[in-house]
Amino acid sequence: MTEVASRAFDPHCRRCPRLAGFLRDVRKTHPEYHAAPVPAFGDAEPSLLIVGLAPGMHGANRTGRPFTGDHAGILLYATLHRLGLASRPESVSADDALKLKACRITNAVKCLPPENRPTGAEVNTCNGYLAAELDALAPGSGILALGGVAHRAVLRALGLRQTDHPFAHQAEFTLPRQRWLVDSYHCSRYNTQTGRLTAQAFEAAVRQAARRAGLAVRK
């Protein structure tokens, strides 16, 4: 493991007592689950980094891959495939043949939080890992933040003020080192089923972020 990789992820991290205890309980009831910190997935040197909130109980926490195995990933991977950034339209398991092109998916919090709600302290504790992931991005790269928590985590990791970068769907901001941040509502079941986020609006945000990252995407 490289120095950057070791700073960006620790598979044995137990820094958050509440999360570590919760995962211990999950392993007892679901011994077949990953139930541990979930690593990022995708291109090792991405032009676009997609940042979500945290692993879902029966999704990434089960499979060990971000946005894989539950409803939240359905729209994400289908959209990436439609734009030519994923080899398949569906992510089934951590060992399937899916490949991402020039993009990578991670979370602001690497461990499953109770009720899918990490505390502010837990987001901050995990922020060093995200900071290392962002630091590894080359100049000209793009970041797509899925939801307000991911948006704020990115800004914190970069030492930027929240008031100067208000979250809004398809808002975009220039960042240090000629990088870009684009926001989207999170592709959660709640947002898609209530109509807050449509497939068209989500694709527009992903397309916008990809183009800011200099990627050629399908029309």
VOKE-570400 format. One record per residue: x, y, z of N, C-alpha, C, CB in turn; residue number from 1. Coordinates in nm, 2 decimals. Glycine has a CB too. Layout:
REC,X,Y,Z,X,Y,Z,X,Y,Z,X,Y,Z,NUM;
...
END
This chain:
REC,0.08,-0.12,0.00,0.00,0.00,0.00,0.09,0.12,0.00,-0.10,0.00,0.12,1;
REC,0.06,0.22,-0.09,0.13,0.34,-0.10,0.10,0.43,0.02,0.11,0.42,-0.23,2;
REC,0.19,0.54,0.04,0.17,0.63,0.15,0.04,0.70,0.14,0.28,0.73,0.16,3;
REC,0.00,0.74,0.01,-0.12,0.81,-0.01,-0.24,0.72,0.02,-0.13,0.87,-0.15,4;
REC,-0.23,0.60,-0.03,-0.34,0.50,0.00,-0.36,0.48,0.14,-0.31,0.37,-0.08,5;
REC,-0.25,0.47,0.22,-0.26,0.44,0.36,-0.32,0.56,0.44,-0.13,0.40,0.42,6;
REC,-0.30,0.68,0.39,-0.36,0.80,0.45,-0.50,0.81,0.41,-0.28,0.92,0.41,7;
REC,-0.54,0.76,0.30,-0.68,0.77,0.24,-0.77,0.66,0.30,-0.68,0.77,0.09,8;
REC,-0.72,0.55,0.35,-0.81,0.45,0.40,-0.74,0.36,0.49,-0.86,0.37,0.28,9;
REC,-0.81,0.32,0.60,-0.76,0.22,0.70,-0.86,0.12,0.72,-0.72,0.29,0.83,10;
REC,-0.85,0.00,0.67,-0.95,-0.11,0.68,-0.98,-0.15,0.82,-0.91,-0.23,0.60,11;
REC,-0.89,-0.11,0.91,-0.90,-0.15,1.05,-0.93,-0.03,1.14,-0.77,-0.22,1.10,12;
REC,-0.98,0.08,1.08,-1.00,0.20,1.16,-1.11,0.18,1.26,-1.04,0.31,1.06,13;
REC,-1.09,0.22,1.39,-1.18,0.22,1.49,-1.19,0.35,1.57,-1.15,0.10,1.59,14;
REC,-1.17,0.46,1.50,-1.15,0.59,1.56,-1.29,0.64,1.62,-1.10,0.69,1.46,15;
REC,-1.40,0.59,1.57,-1.53,0.64,1.62,-1.59,0.53,1.70,-1.62,0.68,1.50,16;
REC,-1.59,0.54,1.83,-1.64,0.43,1.92,-1.79,0.39,1.89,-1.64,0.48,2.06,17;
REC,-1.88,0.48,1.86,-2.01,0.45,1.83,-2.02,0.36,1.70,-2.10,0.57,1.81,18;
REC,-1.95,0.40,1.60,-1.95,0.33,1.47,-1.89,0.19,1.48,-1.88,0.41,1.36,19;
REC,-1.77,0.19,1.55,-1.70,0.06,1.57,-1.79,-0.04,1.65,-1.57,0.08,1.65,20;
REC,-1.86,0.01,1.75,-1.95,-0.07,1.83,-2.07,-0.12,1.75,-2.00,0.00,1.95,21;
REC,-2.12,-0.03,1.67,-2.24,-0.07,1.58,-2.20,-0.17,1.48,-2.29,0.06,1.51,22;
REC,-2.08,-0.16,1.42,-2.03,-0.26,1.32,-2.01,-0.40,1.39,-1.90,-0.21,1.26,23;
REC,-1.96,-0.39,1.52,-1.94,-0.52,1.59,-2.08,-0.59,1.61,-1.88,-0.49,1.73,24;
REC,-2.18,-0.51,1.64,-2.31,-0.57,1.66,-2.37,-0.62,1.52,-2.41,-0.47,1.71,25;
REC,-2.34,-0.55,1.41,-2.39,-0.59,1.28,-2.32,-0.73,1.24,-2.36,-0.49,1.18,26;
REC,-2.20,-0.74,1.27,-2.13,-0.86,1.24,-2.18,-0.98,1.31,-1.98,-0.85,1.27,27;
REC,-2.24,-0.96,1.43,-2.30,-1.07,1.51,-2.43,-1.11,1.44,-2.33,-1.03,1.65,28;
REC,-2.51,-1.02,1.39,-2.64,-1.05,1.33,-2.63,-1.09,1.19,-2.74,-0.94,1.35,29;
REC,-2.52,-1.03,1.12,-2.50,-1.06,0.97,-2.36,-1.10,0.95,-2.54,-0.93,0.89,30;
REC,-2.32,-1.22,0.99,-2.17,-1.25,0.98,-2.12,-1.26,0.84,-2.15,-1.39,1.05,31;
REC,-2.21,-1.27,0.74,-2.17,-1.27,0.60,-2.15,-1.13,0.54,-2.28,-1.35,0.52,32;
REC,-2.18,-1.03,0.62,-2.17,-0.89,0.57,-2.02,-0.85,0.58,-2.26,-0.80,0.64,33;
REC,-1.99,-0.75,0.49,-1.85,-0.69,0.50,-1.84,-0.62,0.64,-1.84,-0.58,0.39,34;
REC,-1.93,-0.54,0.68,-1.94,-0.48,0.81,-1.80,-0.43,0.87,-1.99,-0.59,0.91,35;
REC,-1.74,-0.35,0.79,-1.61,-0.29,0.82,-1.60,-0.16,0.74,-1.49,-0.39,0.79,36;
REC,-1.50,-0.08,0.76,-1.48,0.04,0.67,-1.48,0.00,0.52,-1.35,0.11,0.71,37;
REC,-1.55,0.08,0.44,-1.56,0.05,0.30,-1.46,0.13,0.22,-1.71,0.07,0.25,38;
REC,-1.38,0.07,0.14,-1.28,0.14,0.06,-1.35,0.21,-0.06,-1.17,0.05,0.01,39;
REC,-1.28,0.30,-0.12,-1.32,0.37,-0.24,-1.31,0.26,-0.36,-1.24,0.49,-0.28,40;
REC,-1.39,0.29,-0.46,-1.39,0.20,-0.58,-1.38,0.28,-0.71,-1.52,0.12,-0.58,41;
REC,-1.30,0.23,-0.80,-1.28,0.29,-0.93,-1.14,0.31,-0.98,-1.35,0.42,-0.93,42;
REC,-1.12,0.40,-1.07,-0.99,0.43,-1.13,-0.90,0.47,-1.02,-1.01,0.54,-1.24,43;
REC,-0.78,0.42,-1.02,-0.68,0.46,-0.92,-0.63,0.60,-0.93,-0.56,0.36,-0.93,44;
REC,-0.64,0.66,-1.05,-0.60,0.79,-1.08,-0.71,0.87,-1.15,-0.46,0.80,-1.16,45;
REC,-0.82,0.89,-1.08,-0.94,0.95,-1.14,-0.93,1.10,-1.18,-1.06,0.93,-1.05,46;
REC,-1.00,1.13,-1.28,-1.02,1.27,-1.31,-1.14,1.33,-1.24,-1.04,1.30,-1.46,47;
REC,-1.23,1.24,-1.20,-1.36,1.27,-1.13,-1.37,1.19,-1.00,-1.48,1.26,-1.22,48;
REC,-1.38,1.25,-0.89,-1.41,1.18,-0.76,-1.55,1.21,-0.72,-1.31,1.22,-0.65,49;
REC,-1.63,1.10,-0.70,-1.77,1.11,-0.66,-1.77,1.08,-0.51,-1.86,1.02,-0.74,50;
REC,-1.83,1.18,-0.43,-1.83,1.16,-0.28,-1.97,1.15,-0.23,-1.76,1.28,-0.22,51;
REC,-2.00,1.03,-0.17,-2.13,1.01,-0.11,-2.13,1.03,0.04,-2.18,0.87,-0.14,52;
REC,-2.23,0.99,0.11,-2.24,1.01,0.25,-2.17,0.90,0.33,-2.39,1.02,0.29,53;
REC,-2.23,0.78,0.33,-2.17,0.67,0.41,-2.23,0.54,0.36,-2.21,0.69,0.56,54;
REC,-2.17,0.43,0.39,-2.22,0.30,0.35,-2.37,0.27,0.40,-2.13,0.18,0.39,55;
REC,-2.45,0.21,0.32,-2.58,0.17,0.36,-2.58,0.03,0.43,-2.68,0.17,0.25,56;
REC,-2.67,0.01,0.52,-2.67,-0.12,0.59,-2.67,-0.24,0.50,-2.80,-0.13,0.68,57;
REC,-2.76,-0.25,0.40,-2.77,-0.37,0.32,-2.71,-0.34,0.18,-2.91,-0.41,0.30,58;
REC,-2.64,-0.23,0.17,-2.57,-0.20,0.04,-2.42,-0.22,0.06,-2.60,-0.06,0.00,59;
REC,-2.35,-0.10,0.06,-2.20,-0.11,0.08,-2.15,-0.18,0.20,-2.14,0.03,0.07,60;
REC,-2.23,-0.17,0.31,-2.19,-0.24,0.43,-2.20,-0.39,0.42,-2.28,-0.19,0.55,61;
REC,-2.29,-0.43,0.33,-2.30,-0.58,0.30,-2.20,-0.62,0.20,-2.44,-0.61,0.25,62;
REC,-2.18,-0.55,0.09,-2.10,-0.59,-0.02,-1.96,-0.55,-0.02,-2.16,-0.54,-0.15,63;
REC,-1.93,-0.44,0.05,-1.79,-0.39,0.06,-1.75,-0.30,-0.06,-1.70,-0.50,0.06,64;
REC,-1.85,-0.25,-0.13,-1.82,-0.16,-0.24,-1.92,-0.04,-0.23,-1.84,-0.23,-0.38,65;
REC,-1.88,0.08,-0.25,-1.97,0.20,-0.24,-2.09,0.19,-0.33,-1.89,0.32,-0.26,66;
REC,-2.21,0.22,-0.28,-2.33,0.23,-0.36,-2.36,0.09,-0.43,-2.32,0.34,-0.47,67;
REC,-2.33,-0.02,-0.37,-2.35,-0.15,-0.43,-2.44,-0.23,-0.34,-2.22,-0.22,-0.46,68;
REC,-2.56,-0.28,-0.40,-2.64,-0.37,-0.33,-2.77,-0.31,-0.27,-2.57,-0.43,-0.22,69;
REC,-2.79,-0.18,-0.29,-2.91,-0.12,-0.24,-2.96,-0.01,-0.34,-2.89,-0.05,-0.10,70;
REC,-3.07,0.05,-0.31,-3.14,0.14,-0.41,-3.05,0.26,-0.45,-3.27,0.19,-0.35,71;
REC,-2.97,0.31,-0.36,-2.90,0.43,-0.38,-2.80,0.42,-0.50,-2.82,0.47,-0.26,72;
REC,-2.75,0.30,-0.53,-2.66,0.28,-0.64,-2.72,0.26,-0.77,-2.57,0.17,-0.60,73;
REC,-2.85,0.23,-0.77,-2.91,0.20,-0.90,-2.90,0.31,-1.00,-3.06,0.16,-0.88,74;
REC,-2.94,0.43,-0.96,-2.93,0.55,-1.04,-2.79,0.59,-1.07,-3.01,0.67,-0.98,75;
REC,-2.70,0.58,-0.97,-2.56,0.62,-0.99,-2.49,0.54,-1.10,-2.49,0.61,-0.86,76;
REC,-2.50,0.41,-1.09,-2.42,0.33,-1.18,-2.49,0.33,-1.32,-2.41,0.19,-1.13,77;
REC,-2.62,0.33,-1.32,-2.69,0.34,-1.45,-2.65,0.47,-1.53,-2.84,0.34,-1.44,78;
REC,-2.64,0.58,-1.45,-2.60,0.71,-1.51,-2.45,0.71,-1.56,-2.62,0.82,-1.41,79;
REC,-2.36,0.65,-1.48,-2.22,0.64,-1.52,-2.21,0.56,-1.64,-2.14,0.59,-1.40,80;
REC,-2.28,0.45,-1.65,-2.28,0.37,-1.77,-2.33,0.44,-1.89,-2.36,0.24,-1.75,81;
REC,-2.44,0.51,-1.88,-2.50,0.59,-1.99,-2.40,0.69,-2.04,-2.63,0.65,-1.94,82;
REC,-2.32,0.75,-1.95,-2.23,0.85,-2.00,-2.09,0.79,-2.04,-2.20,0.95,-1.88,83;
REC,-2.08,0.66,-2.04,-1.96,0.60,-2.08,-1.85,0.59,-1.97,-1.90,0.67,-2.20,84;
REC,-1.89,0.61,-1.85,-1.79,0.61,-1.74,-1.79,0.48,-1.66,-1.82,0.72,-1.64,85;
REC,-1.88,0.38,-1.69,-1.88,0.25,-1.62,-1.91,0.15,-1.73,-2.00,0.25,-1.52,86;
REC,-1.84,0.03,-1.71,-1.85,-0.07,-1.81,-1.99,-0.15,-1.81,-1.74,-0.17,-1.79,87;
REC,-2.06,-0.13,-1.69,-2.19,-0.20,-1.68,-2.29,-0.10,-1.61,-2.17,-0.33,-1.59,88;
REC,-2.42,-0.12,-1.64,-2.52,-0.03,-1.58,-2.56,-0.06,-1.44,-2.64,-0.03,-1.67,89;
REC,-2.50,-0.17,-1.38,-2.54,-0.22,-1.25,-2.43,-0.27,-1.17,-2.66,-0.32,-1.26,90;
REC,-2.41,-0.23,-1.05,-2.31,-0.28,-0.96,-2.37,-0.39,-0.87,-2.24,-0.17,-0.88,91;
REC,-2.33,-0.51,-0.88,-2.40,-0.62,-0.81,-2.32,-0.66,-0.69,-2.41,-0.74,-0.90,92;
REC,-2.19,-0.68,-0.70,-2.11,-0.72,-0.59,-1.96,-0.67,-0.60,-2.10,-0.87,-0.58,93;
REC,-1.89,-0.67,-0.50,-1.75,-0.62,-0.50,-1.66,-0.70,-0.59,-1.69,-0.62,-0.36,94;
REC,-1.70,-0.82,-0.63,-1.61,-0.90,-0.72,-1.67,-0.92,-0.86,-1.59,-1.03,-0.65,95;
REC,-1.77,-0.84,-0.90,-1.82,-0.85,-1.03,-1.72,-0.79,-1.13,-1.96,-0.79,-1.05,96;
REC,-1.75,-0.78,-1.26,-1.66,-0.74,-1.36,-1.67,-0.59,-1.39,-1.67,-0.81,-1.48,97;
REC,-1.75,-0.52,-1.31,-1.77,-0.37,-1.33,-1.64,-0.30,-1.32,-1.87,-0.32,-1.24,98;
REC,-1.61,-0.21,-1.42,-1.50,-0.12,-1.41,-1.55,0.03,-1.43,-1.39,-0.16,-1.52,99;
REC,-1.48,0.12,-1.37,-1.51,0.26,-1.39,-1.40,0.32,-1.47,-1.53,0.33,-1.25,100;
REC,-1.43,0.42,-1.55,-1.34,0.49,-1.64,-1.31,0.63,-1.59,-1.39,0.48,-1.78,101;
REC,-1.19,0.66,-1.55,-1.15,0.79,-1.51,-1.23,0.85,-1.39,-1.17,0.89,-1.63,102;
REC,-1.30,0.77,-1.32,-1.38,0.82,-1.20,-1.36,0.72,-1.09,-1.52,0.85,-1.24,103;
REC,-1.39,0.77,-0.97,-1.38,0.69,-0.85,-1.49,0.73,-0.75,-1.23,0.71,-0.79,104;
REC,-1.54,0.64,-0.67,-1.64,0.66,-0.58,-1.60,0.64,-0.44,-1.77,0.58,-0.62,105;
REC,-1.63,0.73,-0.35,-1.59,0.72,-0.21,-1.70,0.77,-0.12,-1.46,0.79,-0.18,106;
REC,-1.68,0.77,0.01,-1.78,0.83,0.10,-1.72,0.92,0.20,-1.86,0.72,0.17,107;
REC,-1.79,1.02,0.25,-1.74,1.11,0.35,-1.71,1.04,0.48,-1.84,1.22,0.37,108;
REC,-1.79,0.93,0.51,-1.77,0.85,0.62,-1.76,0.71,0.57,-1.89,0.86,0.73,109;
REC,-1.66,0.64,0.61,-1.63,0.50,0.56,-1.70,0.39,0.62,-1.48,0.48,0.56,110;
REC,-1.76,0.41,0.74,-1.83,0.31,0.82,-1.98,0.33,0.82,-1.77,0.30,0.96,111;
REC,-2.06,0.23,0.83,-2.20,0.23,0.84,-2.24,0.30,0.97,-2.26,0.09,0.84,112;
REC,-2.32,0.41,0.96,-2.37,0.48,1.08,-2.51,0.43,1.12,-2.37,0.63,1.07,113;
REC,-2.55,0.42,1.24,-2.69,0.39,1.28,-2.79,0.48,1.21,-2.71,0.39,1.43,114;
REC,-2.89,0.42,1.15,-3.00,0.50,1.08,-2.94,0.58,0.97,-3.07,0.58,1.18,115;
REC,-2.83,0.54,0.92,-2.77,0.62,0.81,-2.74,0.76,0.84,-2.85,0.61,0.68,116;
REC,-2.71,0.79,0.97,-2.69,0.93,1.01,-2.56,0.94,1.10,-2.81,0.98,1.09,117;
REC,-2.45,0.97,1.03,-2.33,0.99,1.11,-2.34,1.13,1.19,-2.20,1.00,1.03,118;
REC,-2.28,1.13,1.31,-2.27,1.26,1.38,-2.17,1.35,1.32,-2.24,1.23,1.53,119;
REC,-2.18,1.48,1.35,-2.08,1.57,1.30,-1.94,1.54,1.34,-2.12,1.71,1.35,120;
REC,-1.93,1.49,1.46,-1.80,1.45,1.51,-1.74,1.33,1.43,-1.80,1.41,1.66,121;
REC,-1.83,1.24,1.39,-1.79,1.12,1.31,-1.74,1.16,1.17,-1.90,1.02,1.30,122;
REC,-1.82,1.26,1.11,-1.78,1.31,0.98,-1.64,1.38,0.99,-1.89,1.41,0.93,123;
REC,-1.62,1.45,1.10,-1.50,1.52,1.11,-1.38,1.43,1.14,-1.51,1.62,1.23,124;
REC,-1.41,1.32,1.22,-1.30,1.22,1.25,-1.26,1.15,1.12,-1.35,1.12,1.35,125;
REC,-1.35,1.13,1.03,-1.32,1.06,0.90,-1.27,1.15,0.80,-1.44,0.98,0.85,126;
REC,-1.27,1.28,0.82,-1.23,1.38,0.72,-1.09,1.37,0.67,-1.26,1.51,0.77,127;
REC,-1.00,1.32,0.76,-0.86,1.31,0.72,-0.84,1.21,0.60,-0.78,1.27,0.83,128;
REC,-0.92,1.11,0.60,-0.92,1.01,0.49,-0.96,1.08,0.36,-1.00,0.89,0.52,129;
REC,-1.07,1.15,0.37,-1.12,1.22,0.25,-1.02,1.33,0.20,-1.26,1.29,0.28,130;
REC,-0.96,1.40,0.30,-0.86,1.50,0.26,-0.74,1.43,0.18,-0.80,1.57,0.39,131;
REC,-0.70,1.31,0.22,-0.59,1.24,0.15,-0.64,1.21,0.01,-0.55,1.12,0.23,132;
REC,-0.76,1.16,0.00,-0.82,1.13,-0.14,-0.82,1.25,-0.23,-0.96,1.07,-0.12,133;
REC,-0.86,1.36,-0.17,-0.87,1.49,-0.25,-0.73,1.54,-0.28,-0.94,1.60,-0.17,134;
REC,-0.63,1.52,-0.19,-0.50,1.57,-0.21,-0.43,1.49,-0.33,-0.42,1.55,-0.09,135;
REC,-0.48,1.37,-0.35,-0.42,1.29,-0.46,-0.47,1.32,-0.60,-0.45,1.14,-0.43,136;
REC,-0.58,1.40,-0.60,-0.63,1.44,-0.73,-0.54,1.54,-0.80,-0.77,1.50,-0.71,137;
REC,-0.53,1.52,-0.93,-0.44,1.61,-1.01,-0.51,1.74,-1.04,-0.41,1.54,-1.14,138;
REC,-0.43,1.84,-1.07,-0.49,1.97,-1.11,-0.59,1.95,-1.23,-0.39,2.07,-1.15,139;
REC,-0.70,2.02,-1.23,-0.80,2.00,-1.33,-0.90,1.90,-1.31,-0.73,1.97,-1.46,140;
REC,-0.89,1.83,-1.20,-0.99,1.72,-1.16,-1.12,1.78,-1.12,-0.93,1.63,-1.05,141;
REC,-1.22,1.70,-1.12,-1.35,1.74,-1.07,-1.40,1.65,-0.95,-1.46,1.72,-1.18,142;
REC,-1.48,1.71,-0.87,-1.54,1.64,-0.75,-1.69,1.66,-0.76,-1.48,1.70,-0.62,143;
REC,-1.76,1.55,-0.75,-1.91,1.55,-0.74,-1.95,1.52,-0.60,-1.97,1.46,-0.85,144;
REC,-2.02,1.61,-0.53,-2.06,1.58,-0.40,-2.21,1.55,-0.40,-2.04,1.71,-0.30,145;
REC,-2.24,1.43,-0.35,-2.38,1.38,-0.34,-2.44,1.42,-0.21,-2.39,1.23,-0.37,146;
REC,-2.51,1.53,-0.20,-2.58,1.57,-0.08,-2.50,1.67,0.00,-2.61,1.45,0.00,147;
REC,-2.57,1.73,0.09,-2.51,1.84,0.17,-2.40,1.79,0.26,-2.61,1.91,0.25,148;
REC,-2.41,1.68,0.32,-2.30,1.63,0.41,-2.17,1.61,0.34,-2.35,1.50,0.48,149;
REC,-2.18,1.54,0.22,-2.06,1.52,0.14,-2.00,1.66,0.09,-2.10,1.43,0.02,150;
REC,-2.09,1.75,0.06,-2.05,1.88,0.02,-1.97,1.95,0.13,-2.17,1.97,-0.02,151;
REC,-2.02,1.95,0.25,-1.95,2.01,0.36,-1.82,1.94,0.40,-2.05,2.02,0.48,152;
REC,-1.83,1.81,0.38,-1.70,1.73,0.42,-1.59,1.76,0.32,-1.73,1.58,0.41,153;
REC,-1.62,1.78,0.19,-1.52,1.82,0.09,-1.46,1.96,0.13,-1.59,1.82,-0.05,154;
REC,-1.55,2.05,0.16,-1.50,2.18,0.19,-1.41,2.18,0.32,-1.62,2.28,0.21,155;
REC,-1.46,2.11,0.42,-1.38,2.10,0.54,-1.24,2.04,0.51,-1.45,2.01,0.65,156;
REC,-1.24,1.93,0.43,-1.11,1.86,0.39,-1.02,1.96,0.32,-1.14,1.74,0.31,157;
REC,-1.07,2.05,0.25,-0.99,2.15,0.17,-0.96,2.28,0.25,-1.05,2.18,0.04,158;
REC,-1.02,2.29,0.37,-1.00,2.41,0.45,-1.07,2.53,0.39,-0.86,2.44,0.46,159;
REC,-1.19,2.51,0.33,-1.27,2.62,0.27,-1.39,2.65,0.36,-1.31,2.58,0.13,160;
REC,-1.44,2.77,0.35,-1.55,2.81,0.43,-1.68,2.77,0.36,-1.55,2.97,0.45,161;
REC,-1.78,2.72,0.45,-1.91,2.68,0.40,-1.99,2.80,0.35,-1.98,2.61,0.51,162;
REC,-1.97,2.91,0.41,-2.05,3.03,0.37,-2.02,3.08,0.23,-2.04,3.14,0.47,163;
REC,-1.90,3.05,0.19,-1.85,3.09,0.05,-1.89,2.99,-0.06,-1.70,3.11,0.05,164;
REC,-1.95,2.88,-0.01,-1.98,2.77,-0.11,-2.11,2.70,-0.07,-1.86,2.66,-0.11,165;
REC,-2.22,2.77,-0.08,-2.35,2.72,-0.04,-2.39,2.60,-0.13,-2.46,2.82,-0.05,166;
REC,-2.44,2.49,-0.07,-2.49,2.38,-0.14,-2.62,2.40,-0.22,-2.51,2.26,-0.04,167;
REC,-2.62,2.35,-0.34,-2.74,2.36,-0.42,-2.72,2.26,-0.54,-2.77,2.50,-0.48,168;
REC,-2.83,2.20,-0.58,-2.82,2.10,-0.69,-2.76,2.17,-0.82,-2.95,2.04,-0.72,169;
REC,-2.66,2.12,-0.87,-2.58,2.17,-0.99,-2.51,2.30,-0.96,-2.68,2.19,-1.10,170;
REC,-2.49,2.33,-0.83,-2.40,2.44,-0.80,-2.26,2.40,-0.83,-2.41,2.49,-0.65,171;
REC,-2.17,2.49,-0.87,-2.03,2.45,-0.90,-1.94,2.56,-0.85,-2.01,2.43,-1.05,172;
REC,-1.82,2.52,-0.81,-1.73,2.61,-0.74,-1.59,2.58,-0.79,-1.74,2.60,-0.59,173;
REC,-1.51,2.68,-0.81,-1.37,2.65,-0.84,-1.29,2.63,-0.71,-1.30,2.78,-0.92,174;
REC,-1.20,2.54,-0.71,-1.13,2.50,-0.59,-0.98,2.53,-0.61,-1.15,2.35,-0.56,175;
REC,-0.90,2.52,-0.51,-0.75,2.53,-0.52,-0.70,2.43,-0.62,-0.68,2.52,-0.39,176;
REC,-0.59,2.46,-0.68,-0.52,2.37,-0.78,-0.60,2.34,-0.90,-0.48,2.24,-0.71,177;
REC,-0.68,2.44,-0.94,-0.76,2.44,-1.07,-0.86,2.32,-1.07,-0.66,2.43,-1.18,178;
REC,-0.91,2.29,-0.96,-1.01,2.18,-0.95,-1.15,2.24,-0.94,-0.98,2.08,-0.84,179;
REC,-1.25,2.15,-0.96,-1.39,2.19,-0.95,-1.47,2.11,-0.86,-1.45,2.19,-1.09,180;
REC,-1.57,2.17,-0.79,-1.67,2.10,-0.71,-1.81,2.12,-0.77,-1.66,2.15,-0.56,181;
REC,-1.88,2.02,-0.80,-2.02,2.02,-0.85,-2.10,1.95,-0.75,-2.03,1.96,-0.99,182;
REC,-2.22,2.00,-0.72,-2.31,1.94,-0.62,-2.43,1.88,-0.69,-2.36,2.05,-0.52,183;
REC,-2.48,1.77,-0.62,-2.60,1.71,-0.66,-2.68,1.66,-0.54,-2.58,1.59,-0.76,184;
REC,-2.81,1.66,-0.55,-2.89,1.59,-0.44,-2.84,1.45,-0.44,-3.04,1.61,-0.47,185;
REC,-2.84,1.39,-0.32,-2.80,1.25,-0.31,-2.90,1.16,-0.39,-2.79,1.21,-0.16,186;
REC,-2.85,1.05,-0.45,-2.94,0.96,-0.53,-3.00,0.86,-0.44,-2.86,0.90,-0.64,187;
REC,-3.06,0.90,-0.32,-3.12,0.81,-0.23,-3.26,0.77,-0.27,-3.12,0.87,-0.09,188;
REC,-3.31,0.67,-0.22,-3.45,0.63,-0.25,-3.55,0.74,-0.21,-3.49,0.50,-0.17,189;
REC,-3.52,0.80,-0.10,-3.61,0.91,-0.06,-3.62,1.02,-0.16,-3.57,0.97,0.08,190;
REC,-3.50,1.07,-0.21,-3.50,1.18,-0.30,-3.56,1.14,-0.44,-3.36,1.23,-0.32,191;
REC,-3.54,1.02,-0.48,-3.59,0.98,-0.62,-3.74,0.95,-0.61,-3.51,0.86,-0.67,192;
REC,-3.78,0.89,-0.50,-3.93,0.85,-0.49,-4.01,0.97,-0.46,-3.95,0.75,-0.39,193;
REC,-3.96,1.07,-0.40,-4.04,1.19,-0.37,-4.03,1.29,-0.49,-3.99,1.26,-0.25,194;
REC,-3.95,1.27,-0.59,-3.94,1.35,-0.70,-3.84,1.47,-0.68,-4.07,1.41,-0.73,195;
REC,-3.78,1.47,-0.56,-3.68,1.58,-0.54,-3.57,1.57,-0.64,-3.63,1.58,-0.40,196;
REC,-3.53,1.45,-0.68,-3.43,1.42,-0.77,-3.48,1.33,-0.88,-3.30,1.36,-0.70,197;
REC,-3.48,1.38,-1.00,-3.52,1.30,-1.12,-3.40,1.24,-1.18,-3.60,1.38,-1.22,198;
REC,-3.42,1.14,-1.26,-3.30,1.08,-1.34,-3.24,1.18,-1.43,-3.35,0.95,-1.42,199;
REC,-3.32,1.26,-1.49,-3.27,1.37,-1.58,-3.19,1.47,-1.51,-3.38,1.43,-1.65,200;
REC,-3.23,1.51,-1.39,-3.16,1.61,-1.31,-3.03,1.56,-1.26,-3.25,1.66,-1.20,201;
REC,-3.03,1.43,-1.22,-2.91,1.37,-1.17,-2.81,1.35,-1.28,-2.94,1.23,-1.11,202;
REC,-2.85,1.31,-1.40,-2.76,1.29,-1.51,-2.70,1.43,-1.55,-2.83,1.23,-1.63,203;
REC,-2.78,1.53,-1.54,-2.73,1.66,-1.57,-2.61,1.70,-1.48,-2.84,1.77,-1.57,204;
REC,-2.63,1.67,-1.35,-2.52,1.70,-1.25,-2.40,1.62,-1.28,-2.57,1.68,-1.11,205;
REC,-2.42,1.49,-1.30,-2.30,1.40,-1.33,-2.23,1.45,-1.46,-2.34,1.26,-1.34,206;
REC,-2.31,1.48,-1.56,-2.25,1.52,-1.68,-2.17,1.65,-1.66,-2.36,1.54,-1.79,207;
REC,-2.23,1.74,-1.59,-2.16,1.87,-1.56,-2.03,1.85,-1.49,-2.25,1.96,-1.47,208;
REC,-2.03,1.76,-1.39,-1.91,1.74,-1.31,-1.80,1.67,-1.40,-1.94,1.65,-1.19,209;
REC,-1.85,1.58,-1.49,-1.75,1.51,-1.57,-1.69,1.60,-1.67,-1.82,1.39,-1.65,210;
REC,-1.77,1.69,-1.73,-1.71,1.79,-1.82,-1.62,1.89,-1.76,-1.83,1.87,-1.89,211;
REC,-1.65,1.93,-1.63,-1.56,2.01,-1.56,-1.43,1.94,-1.53,-1.62,2.06,-1.43,212;
REC,-1.43,1.81,-1.52,-1.31,1.73,-1.50,-1.24,1.70,-1.63,-1.35,1.60,-1.43,213;
REC,-1.29,1.75,-1.74,-1.23,1.73,-1.87,-1.25,1.60,-1.94,-1.08,1.75,-1.86,214;
REC,-1.36,1.53,-1.89,-1.39,1.40,-1.95,-1.49,1.41,-2.07,-1.45,1.31,-1.84,215;
REC,-1.47,1.33,-2.17,-1.56,1.33,-2.28,-1.67,1.22,-2.25,-1.48,1.29,-2.42,216;
REC,-1.79,1.26,-2.25,-1.90,1.17,-2.21,-1.99,1.16,-2.33,-1.98,1.22,-2.08,217;
REC,-2.07,1.05,-2.33,-2.17,1.02,-2.43,-2.28,1.13,-2.42,-2.22,0.88,-2.42,218;
REC,-2.33,1.16,-2.54,-2.45,1.25,-2.55,-2.58,1.18,-2.52,-2.45,1.32,-2.68,219;
END
